[in-house]
Amino acid sequence: MTLFESEHGEPRPPRTGVLARRSAVTWIILVPTLAAAGLLALTILPAGPPWDPAATRLSVEMEQVSDRIGLTDEGEAIFTDTRPELLDSADFREACGSTSESSEDGRWAVVGCYYGMGGESGRVAIFRPGDERLADQVVVTAAHEFLHAAYARLDPDERDRLDPLLEARWASVPADDPVQTSLASSVGTVSENRSTEQFAYLGTEIADAGDPALEAFYAPYFTDRQALVAIDGALDSLWTGLWADYQAQADALVGHEQANADAAAQAQADRAQLEAELTRHNDQVSEYNALRAEDQSRLVVVDADGTPGDEAWGDFLLRRTTEITAAESELAGRQAELDASVSAAQGERAAVEARGAELSALEAASVPASG
């Protein structure tokens, strides 16, 4: 079974800041509660739809998926034998049973399963995404489920040779690699499913098998396994790029709005100071006018030490009038620029919110709708 894991959550417009999000979307195969769900290649499952003996050929859409996976004749024969179907939400939930539901925390949603009686009788169901940009999701999901079927058809001696090679290769995968988390979540507490999961994950997501003997186990099924892994990488890049663009726009918006807030605060402080200076200036002008005819000796600006200055009071007041007028003009210009910047930020916010809504819609389209 294939799971879509969302590590991003619901896109939302930034307020005081935007939480950093991981740059990649991780694809998890099998639900974390796999042990309870029991939808694996080696597990007996609900019977699902009855088998139609006439259904011995792939549908046109599944032929297209098979071609993109790059299946050999042997691989296509196995894939055909699983009677794979690309299903919309309701039919997919019916085929995959209760495990088609999302996890309680919303991080996991099943997008593919290998169901039926297990072994060589299992069937493949793949969720049909509601957005053409997610065509690669179908390919990766189908390939993963196909590998469960291929593993189930190996004879015991082949598995005895394969399993140690898988374990050795996985031992070299860094513990913090997201694919390790995917594997652990898929296996859950059912340790006997570890090898089939290792086989499916490595085959679709890890380019370097690390051992020619291990790579040889995939050769009967794929014409070019590296091309398949590249499709998984392209799918990852799609999500990474979309979220990176959103994050960059959101971060820029936060910076722009913070700069506007800082500028508005400074303008408010400058306006208060200018108004205080203007009030004092008007008082001085009134005092000057009252004294002009009474005591000409006082119409001189007094320095801080109490001695007469070089500037006549009238000249000083005229200079201050010019300075205050210039300050008012400069502040008005800054306010106009700030108003334009705030308006631009509002446009940016609308664009960020639209991008967030687009990503939410794409994420919703990537997983089955709840029943």
Summary of the structure (lengths in Angstrom):
residues: 371
radius of gyration: 34.9
end to end distance: 18.7
largest distance: 119.5
contacts: 1134
relative contact order: 0.14
helix: 61%
strand: 9%
